[in-house]
C-alpha cells in the first residue's frame, strides 16, 4: 500500500495547524462552519487509504523463558509435531509459525534485561548495569498507523513491566487493572469533555514554557549535559504529541459497550484466579482492536523478576522460582505445566481474534501476534534459541503452516535427552544471522513502516512473506 500525502503540509504539521487554529478561534469566541476539506478527515488520508484494510500488531511476552526440553519442536517444515506445552495451538496450525533458533546478539549472556530489549535489540552493556534503550518496534508501528485511532498504542501487563520504549529510550508505563484499562478505552473523561480539554490546554501551555526554557538552557551547558537535556526534550516532545492527539480525538465519542460486557470486563479479579485474569485482559485487547481504539498492543504476561503463581493448577511457586530449577524434576515439570497454561491462554486469545469477522476476513487475518520470550531457559540464563510463535496477519502478507528452524540445518537433529547439549544450543546461537531483529523488521514492513533495517537485523525473513 502506498501512502499519499498532501505536498504542501505534512500530516503532523497539518494536525498542529488545525489544533492551533481551533484554539485561536475558541479563544476569540468565534465559530464558523466550514465544508469538509481533505485536511479535516480524521485519518488525514486520501480516499484509497480510508478504505484500506486496517493493519494491527500485538506483542505478548513470556518471562523467564520455558522448559526448552519439553517446548522444543524437533522437526522443521509443514509436518512438524507440536510438543506438550504447545498442543493447544493445534487448531491454529494454519494461522501460525513456530520459529526456533532466533536470538538477540546483544542479549547473549544477559540475565535481567531480556524483556527490556525484546522489541528493541538494544546494546545492554554490563549485566544489571544502567543502559540506554532504543525505540521499540511497536512504537515505530504506532508512529505509522497511530493517527487512525484514539490510542496510537496500548501498553498492558499482567503483573508489571513494559515492552514499549519511546524514541528517547524511555519506558512507556503499562496498565494492568482491567477496570482501569476499560475506563481508559471507553470511559468518559473525568469531569466531562470541556474540563478534559482545559486540562489538555493547560498541559500544552506548560510544555511550551518547558521547551522554551530548555532551549535557552541548552545554549549555556556542556556537551554531556546537552545529551541528557536532549533525552529530556525528546520525552517532552513525545508528551506534547500525545497531548495534541488526545485533543484531536476528544470530540469523537467512544463506542458504546453493552452493560453486560462492561460489567464482565471491569470486575475485580484476584491474582489467585490467573486463568480468569488472563482471559479478561485478552478480551479487553480484542475489544480494543475490534472497536479500532488502537492497532498496536504490547502485553507483559509477567516481568523476569515477578510473574503470577498458578495455584488453580497446583503451582504455588512463581515462574521465576520454577525457571531456576537446577535440574529438579518436580520444578521442571511445574515449569512445563506453567508453559502449557500460558500457551492455552494465548490460544484462547487467538480463538477470539479468529471468531470476529471484518469485511469477510477474521480479525486474526488482520492482526499479527508475536508470542514469546527474550530468554530460552532461566536456569543458566540462556538467551539463544528463543521460544517464538508468530500468528495471524494473513491479509497483511504473512504465510503460515510450518516450523521455521535455524538450528537443524547446522546440527542435523535435536537430542533432547542430552540436557547439557541442548542447553548449549540455548546458550550460544547456532546461526549468528538468525536474529530476532530480522523477524521484527519483517513485521515492521508488514505494518508499512518504511525501513530496510531494524537494530542489528541482516534482512527480513522471506519464508514468512507470501
Phi and psi in degrees as a GROMACS rama.xvg file:
@    title "Ramachandran Plot"
@    xaxis  label "Phi"
@    yaxis  label "Psi"
@TYPE xy
-102.615  128.752  UNK-2
-85.5912  135.66  UNK-3
-113.415  123.044  UNK-4
-116.248  152.903  UNK-5
-61.4665  132.815  UNK-6
-71.8644  -22.4608  UNK-7
-84.6359  -39.7441  UNK-8
-138.772  130.002  UNK-9
-68.909  163.685  UNK-10
-56.5037  -46.2391  UNK-11
-65.2608  -45.7721  UNK-12
-65.6812  -37.8494  UNK-13
-64.2937  -42.3292  UNK-14
-62.505  -44.931  UNK-15
-61.9381  -39.6685  UNK-16
-63.9963  -45.1421  UNK-17
-61.9887  -42.4333  UNK-18
-64.49  -43.5869  UNK-19
-65.6239  -38.6306  UNK-20
-66.6335  -41.0304  UNK-21
-62.7496  -42.8033  UNK-22
-63.4659  -40.4001  UNK-23
-64.8665  -45.0695  UNK-24
-63.8482  -39.2993  UNK-25
-63.5518  -38.3695  UNK-26
-67.3127  -29.1369  UNK-27
-88.3303  -3.43094  UNK-28
71.721  18.4045  UNK-29
-90.521  153.956  UNK-30
-148.08  132.724  UNK-31
-148.392  136.957  UNK-32
-91.3756  130.903  UNK-33
-119.216  153.62  UNK-34
-67.7148  160.563  UNK-35
-71.2366  110.812  UNK-36
-96.2687  158.503  UNK-37
-55.905  -37.706  UNK-38
-71.8875  -9.94319  UNK-39
-93.1629  -11.046  UNK-40
-60.1751  124.95  UNK-41
-51.1919  -39.1964  UNK-42
-79.359  -10.1463  UNK-43
51.6972  45.6016  UNK-44
-130.527  160.075  UNK-45
-72.291  169.87  UNK-46
-59.1535  -40.5434  UNK-47
-61.7625  -37.817  UNK-48
-72.0999  -32.3489  UNK-49
-64.1899  -30.7828  UNK-50
-98.2617  2.77339  UNK-51
-68.6894  156.015  UNK-52
-69.2642  134.725  UNK-53
-62.2881  144.133  UNK-54
-115.322  130.306  UNK-55
-133.305  154.816  UNK-56
-142.987  140.538  UNK-57
-132.006  137.64  UNK-58
-124.428  123.821  UNK-59
-122.722  122.865  UNK-60
-102.867  134.747  UNK-61
-106.364  118.933  UNK-62
-78.6403  154.165  UNK-63
67.6885  18.2245  UNK-64
68.5281  -156.225  UNK-65
-139.267  176.205  UNK-66
-80.6604  90.8074  UNK-67
-63.8721  -21.3414  UNK-68
-69.5996  -29.1306  UNK-69
-102.213  -15.8047  UNK-70
-82.8688  -38.0588  UNK-71
-58.7879  123.288  UNK-72
-79.2831  131.678  UNK-73
-89.358  -15.3288  UNK-74
-128.584  138.555  UNK-75
-88.8267  168.871  UNK-76
93.1545  -164.435  UNK-77
-82.5839  -25.6163  UNK-78
-99.3682  33.8666  UNK-79
-71.1676  160.101  UNK-80
-114.201  127.063  UNK-81
-69.1436  139.332  UNK-82
-82.9721  173.53  UNK-83
-52.3595  -49.715  UNK-84
-65.9958  -21.9741  UNK-85
-101.363  0.967894  UNK-86
-62.2344  -29.0658  UNK-87
-66.9025  -13.1451  UNK-88
-87.296  0.592563  UNK-89
-56.007  -39.1587  UNK-90
-68.8898  -12.9323  UNK-91
-107.285  15.2182  UNK-92
-52.4564  -40.7913  UNK-93
-74.6078  -11.7288  UNK-94
-115.881  20.0353  UNK-95
-148.54  161.63  UNK-96
-137.627  106.974  UNK-97
-72.1193  143.16  UNK-98
-130.574  129.98  UNK-99
-116.046  147.198  UNK-100
98.4623  -1.46448  UNK-101
-78.2772  155.639  UNK-102
-159.427  163.788  UNK-103
-102.348  114.558  UNK-104
-52.368  -36.1547  UNK-105
-73.7592  -13.8131  UNK-106
-96.9265  -8.46685  UNK-107
-61.9771  127.208  UNK-108
84.6644  0.671555  UNK-109
-95.6902  134.375  UNK-110
-100.287  -32.6088  UNK-111
-123.862  16.7636  UNK-112
-126.321  13.8841  UNK-113
-60.2713  -45.3507  UNK-114
-68.8852  -33.5434  UNK-115
-65.1385  -34.2507  UNK-116
-105.65  4.75652  UNK-117
-57.0772  -39.8852  UNK-118
-106.139  9.15829  UNK-119
-121.049  -37.4274  UNK-120
68.072  24.4182  UNK-121
-70.3752  158.86  UNK-122
-71.8552  125.14  UNK-123
-86.7716  -41.8767  UNK-124
83.538  -156.535  UNK-125
-63.3753  137.899  UNK-126
-58.7912  138.411  UNK-127
74.9508  -10.8914  UNK-128
-80.4201  162.538  UNK-129
-69.6324  144.054  UNK-130
-146.274  158.073  UNK-131
-99.323  115.236  UNK-132
-76.9933  169.591  UNK-133
-114.448  177.484  UNK-134
-68.3136  139.61  UNK-135
-85.9216  155.909  UNK-136
-59.4664  -38.0477  UNK-137
-61.8423  -35.0001  UNK-138
-74.2412  -30.7999  UNK-139
-65.4605  -38.6594  UNK-140
-64.1705  -41.7075  UNK-141
-61.0161  -36.8237  UNK-142
-64.8068  -32.6863  UNK-143
-80.2869  -35.7898  UNK-144
-120.518  -3.82554  UNK-145
-64.3979  -22.7457  UNK-146
-72.0436  -10.0252  UNK-147
-78.1506  -21.0052  UNK-148
-130.9  158.376  UNK-149
-61.9412  -33.2807  UNK-150
-116.339  109.032  UNK-151
-55.6315  -33.4844  UNK-152
-153.92  161.181  UNK-153
-127.839  125.638  UNK-154
-110.672  118.187  UNK-155
-126.324  162.351  UNK-156
-155.78  145.232  UNK-157
-79.2061  -44.3399  UNK-158
-129.676  8.65991  UNK-159
124.165  170.45  UNK-160
88.1856  174.783  UNK-161
-150.299  152.541  UNK-162
-103.56  -11.7305  UNK-163
-97.8876  129.765  UNK-164
-132.671  133.824  UNK-165
-74.8955  175.12  UNK-166
-62.2031  -25.8703  UNK-167
-85.5875  6.38291  UNK-168
75.2542  23.6336  UNK-169
-98.9484  130.416  UNK-170
-69.3846  137.007  UNK-171
-93.6872  121.61  UNK-172
-63.2897  148.619  UNK-173
-103.54  147.438  UNK-174
-95.0573  142.589  UNK-175
-130.334  -14.5886  UNK-176
-89.1356  122.031  UNK-177
-52.6667  -41.6149  UNK-178
-64.274  -37.8264  UNK-179
-67.0437  -42.6787  UNK-180
-61.1665  -46.7788  UNK-181
-61.5585  -48.5657  UNK-182
-61.8389  -37.1527  UNK-183
-64.0247  -38.4857  UNK-184
-80.548  -38.8912  UNK-185
-127.538  -4.87551  UNK-186
-81.5715  158.877  UNK-187
-75.0592  144.679  UNK-188
-58.0074  142.467  UNK-189
-59.2531  123.081  UNK-190
84.5077  1.42141  UNK-191
95.7792  169.752  UNK-192
-67.399  -41.4897  UNK-193
-66.2764  -39.334  UNK-194
-64.8781  -39.9567  UNK-195
-63.4128  -39.5237  UNK-196
-66.0596  -39.0889  UNK-197
-63.6776  -38.8658  UNK-198
-61.863  -42.793  UNK-199
-65.1124  -39.5011  UNK-200
-66.6825  -39.4309  UNK-201
-63.6684  -41.6323  UNK-202
-61.6914  -41.1105  UNK-203
-62.0953  -40.0877  UNK-204
-65.007  -41.8934  UNK-205
-62.9917  -43.4338  UNK-206
-62.0198  -39.5305  UNK-207
-59.5422  -43.8399  UNK-208
-66.2648  -42.0781  UNK-209
-61.0047  -45.282  UNK-210
-64.5719  -40.5805  UNK-211
-63.6421  -45.311  UNK-212
-64.3104  -41.1281  UNK-213
-65.7079  -37.7695  UNK-214
-66.4597  -37.6606  UNK-215
-66.4381  -41.1986  UNK-216
-64.5689  -35.9265  UNK-217
-58.8224  -33.1642  UNK-218
-71.9975  -13.6445  UNK-219
-112.887  6.88017  UNK-220
-117.88  166.938  UNK-221
-78.3598  176.377  UNK-222
-61.8718  -45.8485  UNK-223
-65.4417  -43.6228  UNK-224
-65.1723  -32.6216  UNK-225
-64.9036  -38.1461  UNK-226
-63.4486  -43.6129  UNK-227
-62.9161  -40.6743  UNK-228
-65.8553  -37.4174  UNK-229
-62.9342  -39.2175  UNK-230
-59.5299  -43.6902  UNK-231
-64.3046  -43.5799  UNK-232
-63.6433  -37.5075  UNK-233
-59.4307  -43.1185  UNK-234
-63.3153  -41.719  UNK-235
-63.5712  -42.6918  UNK-236
-60.1801  -38.1596  UNK-237
-66.2544  -40.2506  UNK-238
-63.9573  -39.7871  UNK-239
-59.8678  -43.8768  UNK-240
-63.2715  -41.9174  UNK-241
-65.7391  -36.3704  UNK-242
-63.9256  -44.5654  UNK-243
-65.0285  -39.8173  UNK-244
-65.3259  -41.3517  UNK-245
-60.8117  -40.6134  UNK-246
-65.4722  -41.2885  UNK-247
-64.7822  -31.3115  UNK-248
-95.8728  -2.11634  UNK-249
-62.9347  -33.8587  UNK-250
-84.7236  -6.04778  UNK-251
-91.9532  114.946  UNK-252
-66.9654  147.368  UNK-253
-71.0402  150.532  UNK-254
-60.3286  147.674  UNK-255
-74.4685  136.626  UNK-256
-120.04  127.754  UNK-257
-61.772  154.385  UNK-258
-62.5883  -33.778  UNK-259
-66.5581  -44.3151  UNK-260
-65.5227  -43.1605  UNK-261
-58.0228  -46.2316  UNK-262
-63.1675  -41.9344  UNK-263
-66.5843  -36.5393  UNK-264
-90.0855  -7.89385  UNK-265
-114.442  2.07568  UNK-266
-71.3045  159.252  UNK-267
-81.9522  129.712  UNK-268
-122.73  124.062  UNK-269
-71.3697  153.13  UNK-270
-61.334  -23.9062  UNK-271
-70.6283  -15.3675  UNK-272
-103.574  64.0044  UNK-273
-61.303  -40.1125  UNK-274
-60.6813  -44.0269  UNK-275
-63.6657  -40.3236  UNK-276
-62.816  -48.9085  UNK-277
-59.8496  -48.2336  UNK-278
-62.6026  -36.5856  UNK-279
-65.7391  -44.3732  UNK-280
-63.5934  -42.0614  UNK-281
-64.5813  -38.0687  UNK-282
-63.0917  -39.2362  UNK-283
-62.7966  -39.9992  UNK-284
-63.3787  -43.9181  UNK-285
-63.2537  -43.0716  UNK-286
-62.9645  -39.885  UNK-287
-62.7668  -38.014  UNK-288
-74.1575  -42.6307  UNK-289
-60.0808  -41.1862  UNK-290
-89.7902  4.54304  UNK-291
58.812  37.5093  UNK-292
-76.4324  -27.1822  UNK-293
-156.321  163.526  UNK-294
-124.297  3.40945  UNK-295
-136.421  123.602  UNK-296
-134.119  136.907  UNK-297
-117.4  143.713  UNK-298
-141.002  120.416  UNK-299
-88.6733  115.612  UNK-300
-79.739  2.4124  UNK-301
158.359  153.582  UNK-302
-89.9768  169.262  UNK-303
-62.135  -29.4113  UNK-304
-95.2148  -14.3394  UNK-305
-150.998  124.284  UNK-306
-147.695  156.388  UNK-307
-63.8564  140.2  UNK-308
-72.7702  164.724  UNK-309
-127.222  67.2716  UNK-310
-61.1485  -25.3227  UNK-311
-66.9334  -19.1653  UNK-312
-115.179  18.5276  UNK-313
84.897  16.6087  UNK-314
-109.429  110.811  UNK-315
-93.7082  -21.3816  UNK-316
-79.265  154.605  UNK-317
-73.4547  165.257  UNK-318
-64.1785  -35.1065  UNK-319
-61.261  -42.8041  UNK-320
-62.2179  -44.9356  UNK-321
-65.3023  -36.1253  UNK-322
-67.5148  -28.5082  UNK-323
-93.4497  62.8914  UNK-324
-80.9181  -20.2353  UNK-325
59.623  23.3049  UNK-326
85.0354  2.85334  UNK-327
-66.9988  120.754  UNK-328
-59.6224  -38.7014  UNK-329
-66.0103  -42.4033  UNK-330
-66.78  -38.9473  UNK-331
-64.8177  -40.0075  UNK-332
-65.161  -40.0603  UNK-333
-62.417  -38.544  UNK-334
-65.6604  -39.9735  UNK-335
-61.9547  -41.9355  UNK-336
-64.5074  -37.3128  UNK-337
-66.6042  -42.8547  UNK-338
-57.5459  -43.402  UNK-339
-62.6698  -43.0279  UNK-340
-60.6483  -49.0095  UNK-341
-63.1767  -37.7516  UNK-342
-69.118  -34.9259  UNK-343
-64.3753  -38.689  UNK-344
-65.9974  -40.8895  UNK-345
-62.0156  -42.0883  UNK-346
-63.4109  -36.8518  UNK-347
-60.6981  -42.8732  UNK-348
-59.9871  -43.422  UNK-349
-64.6999  -36.7738  UNK-350
-55.5726  -47.2279  UNK-351
-66.1546  -41.7964  UNK-352
-63.0319  -37.3226  UNK-353
-70.1418  -28.5796  UNK-354
-78.2873  -19.8959  UNK-355
-96.5913  135.113  UNK-356
-105.888  146.507  UNK-357
-143.851  105.044  UNK-358
51.9196  48.7423  UNK-359
83.5875  -0.449429  UNK-360
-124.636  158.152  UNK-361
-79.7204  158.217  UNK-362
-61.8036  -30.6266  UNK-363
-65.7931  -36.3911  UNK-364
-61.5545  -27.3996  UNK-365
-104.408  12.4653  UNK-366
-134.593  121.645  UNK-367
-86.7925  131.765  UNK-368
-125.953  119.495  UNK-369
-106.601  124.939  UNK-370
-125.896  125.861  UNK-371
168.85  -163.665  UNK-372
-138.058  160.488  UNK-373
-93.7314  6.13187  UNK-374
-132.122  140.16  UNK-375
-80.4073  -50.3369  UNK-376
-149.672  148.167  UNK-377
-88.3449  -18.3455  UNK-378
-55.3802  -50.8026  UNK-379
-116.677  20.82  UNK-380
56.1321  55.0427  UNK-381
-81.4553  126.417  UNK-382
-116.618  14.4482  UNK-383
-107.632  168.178  UNK-384
54.4654  53.3039  UNK-385
-66.7776  140.847  UNK-386
-73.745  116.595  UNK-387
-138.005  133.421  UNK-388
-131.905  127.443  UNK-389
-110.58  132.769  UNK-390
-134.062  159.487  UNK-391
74.983  -168.87  UNK-392
75.5714  21.3697  UNK-393
-61.4475  -40.4952  UNK-394
-75.7442  -4.54295  UNK-395
-99.1556  6.7695  UNK-396
100.007  8.4352  UNK-397
-87.938  145.79  UNK-398
-122.308  143.47  UNK-399
-129.92  -172.779  UNK-400
106.12  6.95808  UNK-401
-144.179  161.108  UNK-402
-95.8887  118.112  UNK-403
-90.6576  123.619  UNK-404
-131.514  119.831  UNK-405
-92.3928  -6.06127  UNK-406
-87.6564  -45.8826  UNK-407
-57.6636  -38.3694  UNK-408
-58  -23.394  UNK-409
-103.39  -30.5447  UNK-410
-102.675  -12.8585  UNK-411
86.0671  -57.3404  UNK-412
-157.972  161.359  UNK-413
-88.2921  141.475  UNK-414
-116.676  87.7508  UNK-415
-78.2526  -6.50698  UNK-416
-81.0485  -20.4337  UNK-417
-95.9558  91.2515  UNK-418
-57.9381  -48.2089  UNK-419
-63.6365  -38.1609  UNK-420
-64.3664  -43.521  UNK-421
-72.0709  -36.7121  UNK-422
-61.5927  -31.3217  UNK-423
-60.9334  -39.5268  UNK-424
-63.0656  -31.5391  UNK-425
-85.5283  -12.1886  UNK-426
-91.6372  -36.0343  UNK-427
-129.671  129.815  UNK-428
-63.6948  138.647  UNK-429
-74.6277  -41.8839  UNK-430
-118.846  110.673  UNK-431
-63.0791  -25.8921  UNK-432
-86.162  -4.96327  UNK-433
-85.0639  86.7202  UNK-434
-113.122  140.943  UNK-435
-60.1633  -30.5518  UNK-436
-63.5652  -26.7705  UNK-437
-63.1022  -42.405  UNK-438
-66.4944  -43.7632  UNK-439
-62.2247  -38.5792  UNK-440
-61.2312  -42.4116  UNK-441
-59.2758  -44.6232  UNK-442
-68.6264  -38.4527  UNK-443
-58.9345  -44.849  UNK-444
-65.9717  -34.4802  UNK-445
-67.4934  -23.4251  UNK-446
-91.9842  10.5592  UNK-447
66.1781  27.4425  UNK-448
-79.187  122.979  UNK-449
-83.0852  90.29  UNK-450
-153.907  150.482  UNK-451
-108.554  -5.31854  UNK-452
-140.565  157.045  UNK-453
-152.277  125.454  UNK-454
55.581  -127.37  UNK-455
-101.476  28.5807  UNK-456
-61.4548  152.457  UNK-457
-118.506  9.79627  UNK-458
144.549  155.908  UNK-459
-69.904  163.492  UNK-460
-92.4278  102.065  UNK-461
-63.7033  -31.2682  UNK-462
-63.9378  -17.9786  UNK-463
-90.3996  -12.9209  UNK-464
-105.828  127.61  UNK-465
